Amino acid sequence: MARIVLASLALASAEKTFQEWQFQWGKVYNSDDENLIREVIYNSNVEMIEAHNAQNLSSTQAVNEFADLTEEEFVAKYTGFIPRRSDDNFEEEEEHDLEVELASSLDWCSKGACNKIRHQDNSDCWAFSTAGATEGCAKAHLHTLPKLSEQFIIDCSGGGSAASGGEPEDAEDWLKNHGFCSYDSYRYTGKDSSCKESKCSYALPKGTFGGVAKSYKTSGNPSVMRSALNKNPLSVFVHTPSMQFHSGGVITSACKLTKGYTNHAIVGVGYGSSGGHDYIKVRNSWGEGWGEKGYARIAMDVGASGAACILWDGYSYPTIKSGSMVV
């Protein structure tokens, strides 16, 4: 087995050797065979990255901490969005006035609505999307930026699990009868455990949230997404192939136009244009070593679904009480 795997190794000169990459990321495996298998995968990924960059597309790729994983392994471990399979409980937000002229660009991070990028360690992107969107909504409507606990949402909301994925809208709906625990009082473990809400400190107290999380089918219409983003950051949903090694530029790779094909929940934090592409800026939960220091720009102008299906499954966010108003 070891001889067969070793014979298939092919080092790529433009990137670090596998051993250099191992040292950089502190990667240690359980056996020599596993080490060799991971080296084969690493070198295959390096070849794919170099082939992508050689095309001079609108986005670039680079070796990162995920370079020893196949696409299937990466998707299984670092996504976790389970889209709704029907519209039975999909509450549509009030119609947007698409005739209103919107700013050509928007960045909630420049408005102080983004905390430091965090890193999911399991199939719990949905909880990071919920926490990140709620942090942004709090800044937009309450003028404060809390640091919220993803683990609290995993353990208590019923929106999903750390190991098997979930749905932000279910968690955001649950918040209407609860506060939101602070990150420091309810630390992330990336594992499923019993709810400890009674022992946490609330960063946003009970009564902050005003009902069902609002959602809307964007139906491939970028104007709907832009209009929603003018209110506050959003939980948004993408399809991840071709994103594993993203390092910069605007992602334009399309995906299958199939409802429910999205598999990863992130946070929409703005929009703009670059190189002839309208894009939505997103905040991810794969650490600062991915993308543009943890962020990415995904095209909104490629086909009915947008690149990476960014416009296919709509968006959601928790409504927040502001006086007697729900926003």
N, C-alpha and C positions, 0 to 999 in steps of 0.2 A: 504493500500500500504506500509506504513512505517513498520507495523508489519511483513508483508510478507518478505520484504527485510531484516529487522533486523534478522529474524529467520534464514536466509541463510548465515549469516556472519560466517567466520571461520578464526581466527587469526593464522598466522604462527609464530612460536616462534623464528626462526633464524634471522628474519629481524625486523626492527622497526615496531611498531604498526602503524596503519593508522594515528592515532592522532599525533604520534611522527613525522611521515613523513610529515603530513600536516604542522606542525610547522616549520620543516626544510626548506620546499620549499614555505612557505607562501601561501598555497592553501586555498582559501575561496570560497564557493559555494553559489548559490542564494537561496537555500531552504534546509530544513532538508531532504526532500526526495532526492534531488540531492546529498547531502552529503552521505546519506546511499547507494545510487547507486554507487557512486565513491568508497566507502569503499568495497563494494562487488567486484568491478573490481580490486581494489588494491590487495585484498587478493587472488583473483584468479591468478593475475599476479605473486605474491610472490610464490605461489605453483608451477607455471610453471617454474619460475626461479630456484627454488630449485630442481625440477625434472631434469632440464637441467644440473645443476652442479653435480648432483648425478651420471651422466653417465660418468664423467671423460673424456670428449671430449677434443678436441684441443683448444676450446674456452670456456670462462666463461661468465656468465651473472650476473648482480647485479641490485638491485632496484635503479632507478634514477628518475629524475623529471617527466618522462613520465608514471609512474606506475599507474596513475588513468585513463589511456586511454586504450580502447580496441585496438586491432591491426588495425581494420578498421578505427577507429577515428584517430589513430596515422598516418597511411598512408595518410589519407585525408588531414591532417593538415601539416605534416612535410616532404612530398616528393614534387612532382610536375614536374617530368620530363615527357614530352610527346614525345615519340620516333617517328621517321619518320615511316610512314606506307608503304612507297615504296622507292625504290632506285633511283627515277627519278632525284632528285637533290643532290644525294650523291656523292660528288666529291672524288675520291680515291686519296690518297697521293701516291707519287712515291714509287715504290716497294722498300722494305727494303732489304738490303743485309743480309740475315739470316745466311750466311756463316761466317760473321765477328764475331770473338769471343768477347763477351761482358763481362764486369765485373760480378762477381757472385752476387754482391749486389750493390745497388745504393740508396742514400737518398738525395733528393734535399733539404730537410730541413737542413741537416748538411752543405749544401753549401750556406745557408742563403736565400733560395728561398721561405720561408714560413712565412707569418705574423701570428699574434696571431689568434687562432681559434675564429670564430664568430658564431652567433646563428640566424638561420632563424626563423621568427615568423609566416610564412604563407607558402603557396604552391609555394615557389619561390627558391627551391634548384638550379634550372637552372641558376639563376642570380648569386648565390654564386659560383657555379662551374665555370661560365664564368669569374668572377672577380678573383677567386683564381688561375685558370689556367693562366690568363693573367699576374697576378703578378709574377708567377713563370717563365713565358716566358720572361718577362722583365728582371728578374734577370739573366736568362740563356744567353740572347743574348745582353742585353744592360748594364748588370752589375750594375743594380740598382733595388731596391725593393720598388715599390710604394705601397701605400694603396689605393685601388680602390673602387669605389662606386657601390654596388649592386643596390641601388635605382635608380641610373642613368640608368642602363641597363633595369630595370623594366619599368621605365617611358618612355624611349626614343627609345630603340632598335627595338621594334616590335617583339622581340623574344618570348614574352609571357606576363604573368601578375603575380602579386603577389598572387592573389586569385585562379587562374585557371591553373597555371603551364606554362611550356614553354620548349624551346629547346636551349641548348648552341650554337649549330652550327649556328642557325639563328642569334643570337646576335653577335657571333664572325665574321660572314660574314659582318654584318652591320658596324662593327668597321672600315672597310677599308676606309670609307669616313668620319670618325670622330676621335676625340681624346677620351680619357677616363678620366672622372671626378674623382677627388680625393674624398676619403671617407669623409674627414673633410668638404669639400665644398658642399657635396650633401649627407646629412645624411640619414641613413636607417630608414624607417617608417614601412615597411612591408605592405604598402597599395598602391593601384593603384592611381596615380595622373598624372597631366599634366607634360609634359617634360619641364625641366628648364635648359637645356644644356647651354643656352646663359649666365646664371648667375653663372655657376660653374667655378672652377679653374681646369685646366687640369693637372693631374699627368703624363699623357702621351699625348703629343700634337697631333694634326692632322698631318697626314703623317707618324705616327709611324707604322701603320699597312699596310701590303702589299698585300691585296687581300682576296680571299675566304679562310675561315678557312679550314685547311686540315683535311680530315677524311679518315678512312680506316676500312674496315671490317676485324676484326681479325680472324673471322671464327674459334674460339676456339683455336687459336695458341698462346701460351704464348710468343714465341720468337718474334712475331710481336709487342706485347705490350712492351716487354723489349727493343726492338730496338727503338721504338718511345720514350720511357721514357728516353733513353740516350740523346735525343735532348733537352727535356724540360718537365716540368709537363704538364699533359693532363686533359681535361674534360673527365671523364669516367662515366659509367652508371651501376647501380646495381638494384637488386630486393630486397626489404627491409625485408620481413618476416624473423624472427629470429634475426634481427639486432636491434630491439627496445631497448633491455636491454643489449646489448653487453658491456663487461667490459674489456676483455683482451684475449690474445691468437690469434690463426689463425682461422678465420671463414671458415668452410668447408661445411656448409649446401648448398645443391644444390637447383636449382629452376626449374620450368617448362621450357622445351626446346622449347619455343614458341617465335618466333620473335616478338619484340615489348612488351615483358612482363616486361622489366625493367621499373622502375618507379621513380628512384632517381638519380640525377646527383651530382657527387662529384668530387674531384681532385685526380688524380694519382700522387704521389710524389716520388715513388721509388719501389724497389722490393728486394727480398731476399729469404732466406729459413729458416725454423724453424720447428723442430719436424718432419722432413720428408716431409714437405709441402713447395712447392714454392709458394710465395705470392706476391701480389702487395700491397704496402702501400698506403693508401688513407687518404686524409684530408676531414673531414666531416664538416657540418654546423649545428650541434646539440649541440653546446657548449662543454666546456672542461669537463663537468661532464659525458659525454658519451664516451664509448670506452676507449682507452688509451690516456687520456687527449685530446680527440677530434679526435684522429686518430684511424685507424684500419688496420689490416692485413687480406687480403682476399685471400684464396687459388686460385691458377691458375692451379691446377692439378686435378680437380675433374670433369670428364666428358667433353663433347665437349664445354659446355658453361662456364666452370669454376664455382666455388662456387659463389652464389648470382648473376649469369649471368654476372660476371665481364668481360668476353671475348665475350659476345654475340652481343652487339650493337656497337662495335667498340669504337672509341674515337674521339675527335676533339680538336683543339686549334687554337688560332689566329696566323696567320703568322705575323712576325715582320720584318721590314726593317732594315738591317744592312749595311750601305753604299748603294751600288747599288744592294745588294743581298736581296732576300726574304728568311727567314729562319723559 
